[in-house]
Amino acid sequence: MNPYETAVGVGRDFLNGLFDRMDIELKITDGRVDDDAVILRIEGQTTKLRRRTDLQAAFSDLCAQTMARSIDVRFVRCVLDMDGDFAARKALLETAASDLAHAVSVSGRNAVLDGLSNNERRVVHTALKDHAAVATHSEGEDDRRLLIVTAKGANNA
């Protein structure tokens, strides 16, 4: 058995226990390993959690640490999928990244994306990592972190 499959159960149990102790009406209903991440589906009253990206990040970080310790690895990437929306959001971000890359390559001007979570920034970085005409990087810290798309070979200093 893949150790990350074990981590799915550990993460589900950890978060369900945490939500119960905090008296939050949320439940991990599904979990899977996808690429290099454990994706845990959260259902229930997700509206408040969607608005609190800092709380989402904290839950995700705690869960990732718990899963990593359980399978004796240094790091496990944990994605919290609110009501199963992550796949649709990922597809939208990949399409937007492609469109943005085209605009940057044509104009030569940088593009800046803000308001993305760590996992959303990772989707954009991954979508554009092999793009011939643009490069990406992040700047800033915490919830003020920006993703910047630049034209390759352009002097954007």
DAQUIZI-V468625 format. One record per pair of residues at least 6 apart in sequence whose C-alpha atoms are under 7 Angstrom apart, sorted by the first residue. I is the first residue (numbers start at 1). J is the second residue. Records with the same first field share a line. If there is no record, write none. Layout:
# DAQUIZI-V468625
I->J ; J
This chain:
# DAQUIZI-V468625
3->71
4->33
5->33
7->67 ; 70 ; 71
8->31 ; 32 ; 38
10->67
11->63 ; 67
12->28
14->63
15->63
16->27 ; 28
19->26
25->44 ; 45
26->42 ; 43 ; 44 ; 45 ; 46
27->42 ; 43 ; 44
28->40 ; 41 ; 42 ; 43
29->41 ; 42 ; 43
30->40 ; 41
31->39 ; 40 ; 41
32->38 ; 39 ; 40
33->39
36->77
37->76 ; 77 ; 78 ; 79
38->77 ; 78 ; 79
39->78 ; 79 ; 80 ; 81
40->79 ; 80 ; 81
41->80 ; 81 ; 82 ; 83 ; 84
42->80 ; 81 ; 82 ; 83
43->82 ; 83
46->82
49->55 ; 56
60->78 ; 79 ; 80
64->76 ; 77 ; 78
67->76
68->74 ; 75 ; 76
79->119
90->123
93->123 ; 124
94->123 ; 124 ; 127
97->124 ; 127 ; 128
101->134
104->110 ; 111 ; 150 ; 151
105->133 ; 134 ; 151
108->151 ; 154
109->150
110->148 ; 149 ; 150 ; 151
111->148 ; 149 ; 150
112->146 ; 147 ; 148 ; 149
113->146 ; 147 ; 148
114->145 ; 146 ; 147
121->147
125->136
128->135
129->135
133->151 ; 152
134->149 ; 150 ; 151 ; 152
135->149 ; 150 ; 151 ; 152
136->147 ; 148 ; 149 ; 150
137->147 ; 148 ; 149
138->145 ; 146 ; 147 ; 148
139->145 ; 146 ; 147
140->146
